[in-house]
Amino acid sequence: MTLLQKIIVTGLLWGVIGTLNAMPASQLWLAEEQSGSLSVKPISAADGYHNQPLVVDNGVYFTQQVPNPEGGQTDLFFYDFATHEARNLTNTPVSEYSPTVYPYDDGLSAVVVEADGSQKLWFYPFAETQSPRRVFDHIAPVGYHAWGKDEQLVMFILGEPHTLQFTDLKGHLPKLVASDIGRTLAYNAARNLYSFTYTSQGQQWFASFDAQTQVVTPHFALPGSVHYYTWFDDNTIAYAIAGRIYTRHLDNPDKVLLWRNLSAYCPGTISRLSKQGPRLVFVCNQA
């Protein structure tokens, strides 16, 4: 892959176009509710790119920059709650992003920037006896993805504009769902809905897609500065503005509540969020 191709890929995935050796510095923090109080601590260094967290029962999957003569190289890592240590899961010559639990085998799905610059979805098995493999050969360039049920998923397909596309593992061609979408895709199993954001006539909206009815429903407007969100529970999403995290209930979206002011821990800007149970991991972009 040429230097120009890497710069373009870097800009599309991070929303940042710049020199490859100046990847945006970001740090992962763990906020955990314990007996009515909140414990907050860093779980990564602050001197490089640590991003795209996914909280699970025993730890956090995330993307981290690794040393590379050309810069811009990333691998998938796992922070273990028991050992308080992180380890590299992939150690490959290509870059991986967006670690997601793969629901149909024991491993992760991830976006891989292949040697020729193509961005495709891959499966990375946990078993060392198995080799990684492409999930789709024909779908590119993929930016993000979210799995639903019945071997279905939605994907962020890079383009002008970026689009949300719906497909499955059964060989169906992708279906265009929405255009000019944001970077966060999620699946709410309780509601059986995919969630995403999109912009229409200069206004950003939080929306859902029902795969059964094929209907997109806009729920409420979002501030233009909000690019990321997470589901707090089956009915509530959360997003950050600067160092403050706010929540909104899907059935009462006009009520915006301040969940926590975490500016003391993140003097920069909180971007991506991931929550499971009492644990929230957030990304602090360095000021």
N, C-alpha and C positions, 0 to 999 in steps of 0.2 A: 504494500500500500504506500502511495506517495505521501509526502509531507502535506500537500494540499488536501488530499483525501482525508487524512487524519484530522486536520484542522476543521474540515467541514463536519465530520462525524462528531468530533468533540463539541462543536457548537450546537449541533442538533440535539445531542443527548443531554447536555447541561444547560442549554440556553446561553452559553458563553462562547464567544469566538475570540481566540487570543492565541498566544504562543503556547505550544504544548508543554513546555517546561514550567508554565505558570498555571497549572490546574487550580481551580478555586479551593482554598483551604477550608475544610469543614470538619467538625468534631461531633462525635456521637455522645449523647447524654442519656442516662437512664433515670427516669422519675418513677418512683414506686410508692404507692399509698400503703401506709402501715399504721394501723391503729388510729386512724383519723388524721395522721400527719403525712407529709410528703417528704420522702428522702430523694435527693437528687445528687448524682455523681457522674463524672465522665467515664466512658468505657472505651475510649480511643484516644490517641494522641491528637494534637491540634495543629500539627505541622504538615498536613497533607490532605488529600481528598479521602474522606470517610463518609459514605453517603448511602442512600437507598436502603434504609434498615427495614427488616421484617422480623417482628417479635414472634417467637414461638414459645412453647412451654419451657424449654430448657436453655434458651439462649436467643441470640440475635444474628440473623444472616445480614450481610451488608457488602457493599462494594468498596474496595480500597485501592488507591494508587500504589503501585509497586515500582521499584527501581528498573529503569529501562533507558538505554543510551539515547533513544529518540524521544523519550517522555511520553506521557499520555497512556501508559499501560495500566490496566486494572485487572484485578482478580476478585473472586468471591471469597469472603471470609466468614468465619463463625465465631462469635463471642459466647463462651460457655458460662452460664450463671454459676455453676458449681465450682469451676476452677478460677473464674475471673480472668481468663486468658482468651486471646483470639488466635485462631490458626487459619492458614491459607488452605482453602479447599480445592482450588483448581490448578494453580502453578502452570499456566499455559503460556505460549508465545502470543496468543491473541487476547483481546480484551473482552471481559464479560461484565454484564450489568444486570440490574433489576432481578436479583434472586427471588424466586417465588417457589413455594412448595408445590411440587408436581403431584396432583392427586391420584394418578393412575399407575404409579410406580414409586419405588423408594429413592427419592432424589429431588433435585431442584430443576426447574426450568429457568432459563436465563436468555437474555439477548446477547448475542455474540457478534462482535465485529470481526468477520473472517479476514483472511490474509489479503483478499482482493478488495476489501472495503465493504462487502455486503453485510447488512445487518439482518440476521435471521435468528429464529427461536430454536434453542437447543435444549436437550435434556442431559443433565449431569447426574449420573447415579452415585449414590453414597458408597455402594460396593466397589472396592478397588478392582475386582475381577471383571467389571463391566466397563465399557468405553463410552464416552459421551457420543451423542448422536443428534442430528438435526430432527426437530419435530416436523417442520415443513421445509421442503426444498423450494417451493414455488412462491412463498409469501415473503416479500421484502419491500422496502426496508422497515423492519419492526423497531419501535422505540420502547414500548411498554406492553404489558399484557395482564389479564386477570382471568382466572379459571372459574367457571360456574359448575353446573351439574351436567350429567349426561354427555361427558366428553366435549363440552362446549367452552368457548372462551371468546373474549373480546381483545382486540389488539389496537394499539396506537400505531398507525402507519404514517411514516414521515412523508411529507409532500407539501405542496402549496395549494390549498391548505392541508394541515394534518387532519387525518380522518380516523373515525372509530369504525372498525370493521369486525363483524361477527362471523365465526366459523366453528368448526368442530373437527374432531379427529377421524371422522368417518368419510372424509374425502370430498365434502361439499366445498364449493368455491366460496370465498369470503363475500359477505353481504355488507354494503355500505350502510352505516347506521346514522352517522352525524359527521359534520365537518367543522373545522376550526376548533378542535377540541384541546383541552388542557392535558397536563402530564400525569394526572393521578387517575388510575382505573382501579375499581374495587368490585367485589361481589358480596352482596348481603344475602347470606343463605336463608335467614329467617323470612325475609321478604321475597326471596327468589328474584332479585333484581341486580343488575349491574349498575354501578354509579360512575359518573364522569362529570366533567365540566365542559362547557363550550361557550363561545362568544358569538353574539348576534347583535348587529347594529351597535357595536361598541360596548355592549353590556355582557358581563360574564354571568352564566347561570350554572347552578348545581342541578343535575338532571339524572334520571334513571332510564334504563332500557329493560323492558320485559321481553325476554327471548321467546316466551310462549305466544304472546300477542303481537310481538314485533313493534311495540309502541314505545316511543320516547316521550317522557314526561318531564318538563321543566318544573322544579319545585320552588326555588327561590333564587334571587339575585345574590351575587357574591361581590365583595370589593375587588377592584381590578388588580390589587397587589397580591391577592391570594392565588397561589398556583398549586398548592398541595393541601390535602385533607386526609383524615383517617376516620373510620367508624369507631366511635367510643363504645357503642352498644348497638343493638338492632335498630334503634330509632334515632340515634344521635350522632352527628358528625362533629368533628373539631378541626379547627384550622388556626394558624398563627398569623398575627400581624406584629411585626417587629419581634419583641420578646414576650408577647402576651398570647395566651391560647384561649380561644373562644369556642363555645359549643352552641349548636342549634339543633332543635328537635324537628324531625321530619314532619310531624303532624302539627307543630306550632312554630313555623320557621321565622315568624316576625320577632320572636323573643330571642335576643342574642345575649348569652351569659358569659361573663369572664370566668373561666375555669381556674387559671393560675396566671400570675405574673412571674415569669421566669427570667426577667431581664438581669437579675443578679447573677445568673449562671451563664447567660448568653448575651454579652454586650453587643453582639452583632444582630443577625436576623435569624429567627427560627424558620426553617423551610419544611422539609419532609418530616412526617410523623408516622409512627406505627404503634398501635396499642393492642394489648391482649390482657384481659383480666385487670389486675391492679398495676400492671407495668406499661409505661409509655416510654418509647425511645424517640428522641427528637434530634434533628440535625441543626447544629449551630454553625451558620456561615460566619466566618470570622470577619470582624469589622474592617 
